[in-house]
Amino acid sequence: MLDSIPSFARLVAEIAKFPGIGKKTATRLAFHILSQPSAEAESLAGAILELKEKIGFCSQCYGITEADPCDICRDRGRDESMLCVVEDPQDLISIERSHSFKGRYHVLHGALSPLDGIGPESLKVSELLERLKDGAVEEVLIATNFTVEGEATALYLARLLKPLGVRVTRPAHGIPMGGDLEFVDEATVNRAVEGRQEL
């Protein structure tokens, strides 16, 4: 029946494109938006448009930012000798929330997944190697997710980076296998970063 209301069906279809949101949840959210005053819907639409207009990727670490370079890359108080490599910007945010890492970051924007056609050329690997050329970085903490793809990416990067003379470490396995950093609590991320190990 709801499919006969095109504007409602379109909103449900758009919301259902979000990760982890099925048609039932999308329908509930669409009803919630429908029940709100027009000002609330306009505010939501405006926030989405503003996000798309203002947010971009940092030209140094490839995290999300409104200013380039981002606040972390501009911060002179960060430890220049340490670089934490993560899969996605939300992983960077999770590690920052734990207050356990005081160095700089590099966001790969994904993980190796040959079955999905994602190889090193699809990620920010060449940019990572470029950042290491000047010799300022002494340790690279590879904090990819503890998934098959994340582990494969970590091993690939370790083989690539060790000949460059940098110490290559991995967070301790306080983070569960199959878990995404984005959903792990700060204390667990903190323990994992502090207990990192040589690869």
N, C-alpha and C positions, 0 to 999 in steps of 0.2 A: 504494500500500500504506500509506504513512504517513498518508494521509487517513482511514484506518480507525481511527486512534488519535486520538480527538477532542482530548485535552489537548495533544498534540504539534502537531496541525494548527492549533489555536487560537494557540499560541505562535508558530508559523511565520507565520501570517497577521498577527499583531500586529507582529512584528519587520519583516515586509515592508512595513509602512506607513511605515517610516523612509525619508527621502529617500536615493536612491542605492542602496537595498538591494532586490535582487530576491529571487525565491523560493529560488534556489540558495544565496545567501549567508545568507538567513534560516534556511534548513534547517541549514546548517553552524553558525550561531550557536546555534540551538536544541539541536543535538547537543552543543555545547560546554557550554551551561548544564546539560544533562542529565548530563554527565560530571562536573560539579563537585559537591563536598559540599553538602548542604542549606544549610549556613551561608552558603556563597558565594551561592547563589540568593536566600536571605533578605536578605543584605546588598545585593544588586542591587535587589531589590524595595523594600527600605527606602530606598535612595538615591533611587529614582524617586519614591516617595511623599513623602519629605522635600523633594525639589525642588519638587514641585507644591504642598506646604503652605507652604513658606517663601519661595519666590521670587515676586516680583511686579515691577511696573514702577514706576520712579521717577516721582513726580508732576511733576517738573520737566523731566527730559531724556527720559524714557520708555525708558531703558535698564533692564536687569534688575538687581535688587537684593534683598537681604534686609532692608535698612533704608531708610526713606523720609524724607528724600531720600537718594540714593545717596552713596557716598564721594566721587565726583568732584564732584557738586553741592555737597557740604558743604565741599570743600577750598578754603579762602580763598587758597591760593597759586596757584590757576588764574587765567589771564588772562581777566577778565570781558568784555574788548572783542572777543574772538574766539569764534565759535560754529561748530562743525563739524556739518554736517547729513549723516546717514547713513541708509541704508535700514533696516538691521536691527541689533539689539544685537550680533550677532557681528562686524559691520563696525566698530562702536565699539571692541570688544576688539582687533581687528586693528590699528587705528590707535594705540591705547594701547600695544600691545606694541612698536610701532616707536619709541616715545619721541620722536616728531617734532612732536607737537601738545600745547601746554600750555594751551589754552583750555577751553571747555565744549562740550557736545555737545547735539544734538537728534536723536532717532531717529524717523523717519517711520513705521516699521512697514510698509514696502512701497515700491513705485514705481508711477507711473501706468501703467495698462494698460487702455485703453478696451475692448479686445476681451474682457478678462476681467471687465469691469464695475468696474474700480478707478479711480475718479476722485479728485480732491483731497479730497472729503468722506470718503473711506475712509482717508485718511492723516492724520497729525498736522500738517497744514498750518496750520489755524486756530490751533492751539496755538503753532506757530512764530511766526506773526505777532504773537500776544499777547506772546511773550517779547521781541520787538523793540520794543515800544511805548515803553519807558522811555528808549530812546536810548543805553543803555550799550554795546550791541554795535556795533562799527565795521566788522567784517569777518565775512562769512559764507562759510565754505569749504564748498561743496557737493560732498561726497564720495560721491555715489551711484555705483553700479556702472557700469562702462563697457559697458553693454548697451543695446539699443534703448530699453527702458523706463527705465533709469537716465539715459540722455542726455535723453530726453523730460522726465523729472522735473526734471533740472538746468536745462534751458532754461525750463521753466514757472516754477520757483522764481526764476530770474534775472530774468525779466520781472516777477514779482510783487514782488521785493525791491529792485531798483534804484531805483524811485521813492521808497523810504523813506530814501534817502541812505546806505545801507551799501555798503561795498565787497563785491562778490560775486566769489569766486574758485572755481577748480576745480583739483583736483590735476593735476599734469603727467601726460602719458600714459606714465608708466613702467609703469603697470598695463595689461596687454593688453586689447584690445577683446574683449568677451564674457567677461572674467574677473570673478570675484567677489572682493571684498576679503578675504573670509574665508580664501581659499586662497592668497593672495599672501604671499611671504616678507617679513619685517620690513624688510630693506634696500630692497626695491623700494617698499614703502609709504612708507618714510622719504624716499626720493628724490622720489616723487610728491608728497608733502605739501610738502616744501621747495621744489619747483619749481612750485608752484601758479600758475595764471595767471588774469588777469581774464577774466570771461565777457562 
